[in-house]
Amino acid sequence: MALSSMQELTGILLEVDKACEEKVASVGSLMVWSCRGRTRHGELAGAFPQGYILITSRALPGDSLEEEIAGVRATLPLASASGNEPATVEHCAGLTPFATGGAAPRAEVLKFERALLEHRLEPVSLRGARQLLSEISRSSLHLTLPVLVAVADTSSGGGDFALAVKRTDRLSFVGVRTRPHEKSGGLHISESIRIVRPSLAAEENIAIGDLLRHWRGISPNAEVSIHTRHDLRSSNEEHSSWSSQLPTELQPGPFISLVLTWSSSLDKLFYVPLFQTPPALACSSAVYLRCGTTPDNDLLGRCWADLERLVQLHRAEVSSCGLPSLGEEGPVDGEGLIRASLGCFIEDEARVATATSVAPSGGTVTPADLPPADTNPEEDRPNRDFVDRLWLHVATHCEGTSGLVTAIRLLMEELGRPGGFMPFVRRDNSTEMADLVRQAIKISRLRRYALADAQQLKDLSDSWDERCLLYSEPKRVLSLTLGMGLECLRRDLLHMITRCGYITAKDLGDLVEVPDESAPKSALDRLRCLCRIADLALTCSRHRICCDAMRRLVLKAAEYYQRVSNAKGLSLPVFGAQLSHASTSKLLATFPLLEPSTIIIESGKSSVRVERALAAETGRADDDREAGVWAPTSTECPFEYRVTICDRFQVGGLVKGGC
């Protein structure tokens, strides 16, 4: 490489290393990428979580740099259909963020926004990469980030600088880490780095030693950590070929992952098969999960639909633009249809209001104690009253604002009719609709039992007529309906979260405050947060996670959504908690596959990463198989495993426990 070009590259390396933000620069036929937690590369992100500098070749040096960057770097899919931010990972204290692709503990929240498409990166020849790294050493550069060079074939040493040799879909990387200036001590290079994909023969199983022999300078007594990860995704969304290869937590949609970790010495693991049963007593486990994103793939489809209807009601109330169409078959529209539907509802409510039963103690069971007709113990709470059922069975099915106005008018006519029914309303129901029902019940009782004189009864009747006239206005009807829905949905979600007894309403803090009808926007945000937490609780319950872990997960979610920055409930982080051995076995029994989707073996800074993927072709010969791909010889196995070895050798002496 020319001296002037090397001096220019040295300046670029120093510039991108000192910068706090990610940068991409071009030097002749080379490209310099600075990745600091926003741009992700599969193997490099896990091995270098603090960031790295990557050097590649330019495909067409004469073309625009911006166009080449756009062709190599793709935007990650959003984690939430309702939000506008990429996937984030929020961990409980003391957990290892294995879900992000690495195994070293890290405290900060990860927010990858882009991904480097490896099959579009142009490599440098191995000879050119060695020359480049030698120049970095001779120039005595002191960089905080490691420098990596993408190469296409580590077995080839020929070729001119920056000239790509044999192209493959998967690259290898060589690099160095320099020492801090104050700690150099005459030895400039701190670490020699090599990331390769080994050639593996097809066998039924491979030994761990077949992979660890690629590490340099490791002691036979070194401590080796093994992490296995089992993933379960419930989303049926279609993704592009490159995004489907992303880790589970970087793809949109709900998922649950189980991570098992144990350690042993290298001499004991050398001949142990890669796929093994972890030791029961020396194994720690953790669960990571993210709740759903849309009503289609979420456990709380009805709650999300109700929340969306409440948002529409609030928008119609503020802008006076009217309610949009329900977009479903058979909406209740037209006065005749509304009258018939409301008549059936009132007939059922009259039967419930007059139903009594003898309790075991000899007392009377109120209608609130009677179970609903179709009771789901996870979603339906048993103490719903008339106002709750009015929202669920009438208000959510009326088409448009005119349908709501007609339904409320007909209902108030029935409530104010002499000799009408007296529905049950909870004492703690503070909605405006509940107050109207209580007034109608009071008038009906005074008429029935002659408990008031004619003047008092006339005053109450006049007051009722005034309120009926007031609620004939569309805006007041929207406000009345919004208050009903906010309170009903809040109590439904609170029941789902607290029904098992491991969490209380007090643990949820401000999220369960009674909705203020004068500030519906903040109430809607709190309901969205409660939907996220309720989905988390139902996921834990259906996958048999122990109550202790469920409580810690729900408390973590409650604390997260009470932060000012997350109060709208649009973000979908990944929550994690430690698991007991018994809970681990129960959780794993709910997974369709018992084989791990990812295995990471670590010793010191070196690591081996094994990822499961659907086999591209079946019955391929070993010579035709891509480097770094291993497939079991079993014909029934539809998977292949991609193996990447990260060898980090410390220059200037061995480190206890690894290189």
Sequence and secondary structure as in RCSB ss.txt:
>XXXX:A:sequence
MALSSMQELTGILLEVDKACEEKVASVGSLMVWSCRGRTRHGELAGAFPQGYILITSRALPGDSLEEEIAGVRAT
LPLASASGNEPATVEHCAGLTPFATGGAAPRAEVLKFERALLEHRLEPVSLRGARQLLSEISRSSLHLTLPVLVA
VADTSSGGGDFALAVKRTDRLSFVGVRTRPHEKSGGLHISESIRIVRPSLAAEENIAIGDLLRHWRGISPNAEVS
IHTRHDLRSSNEEHSSWSSQLPTELQPGPFISLVLTWSSSLDKLFYVPLFQTPPALACSSAVYLRCGTTPDNDLL
GRCWADLERLVQLHRAEVSSCGLPSLGEEGPVDGEGLIRASLGCFIEDEARVATATSVAPSGGTVTPADLPPADT
NPEEDRPNRDFVDRLWLHVATHCEGTSGLVTAIRLLMEELGRPGGFMPFVRRDNSTEMADLVRQAIKISRLRRYA
LADAQQLKDLSDSWDERCLLYSEPKRVLSLTLGMGLECLRRDLLHMITRCGYITAKDLGDLVEVPDESAPKSALD
RLRCLCRIADLALTCSRHRICCDAMRRLVLKAAEYYQRVSNAKGLSLPVFGAQLSHASTSKLLATFPLLEPSTII
IESGKSSVRVERALAAETGRADDDREAGVWAPTSTECPFEYRVTICDRFQVGGLVKGGC
>XXXX:A:secstr
  HHHHHHHHHHHHHHHH SS  EEEETTEEEEEESSSEE HHHHHH TT EEEEEE S TTS HHHHHHHHEEE
  BS SSS SB EE   TT   GGGT  S   S B   EEE GGG B B HHHHHHHHHHHHHTT   SS EEEE
ES TT   S TT   S  SS EEEEEEE  GGG TT  EEEEEEEE       S  BTHHHHTT SS  TT EEE
EEEEEEEE       TTGGGS GGGSSS EEEEEEEEEEEHHHHTTSBSS    SSS EEEEEEE  SSGGGSTT
HHHHHHHHHHHHHHHHHHH        SSS B SHHHHHHHHHHHHHHHHHHHT  EE TTS EE GGGS  SS 
 TTT  TT  HHHHHHHHTGGGB HHHHHHHHHHHHHHHHHSTT       TT  SHHHHHHHHHHHHHHHHHHT
 S HHHHHHHHHHHHHHHHHTTSHHHHHHHHHHHHHHHHHHHHHHHHHTTSSS GGGGGGGG    TT HHHHHH
HHHHHHHHHHHHHHHHHTT  HHHHHHHHHHHHHHHTSGGGTT    EEEEEEE HHHHHHHHHTSS  S SEEE
EEETTEEEEEEEEE SSSS  GGGS TTEE  S TT  EEEEEEEEEEEETTS BTTB 
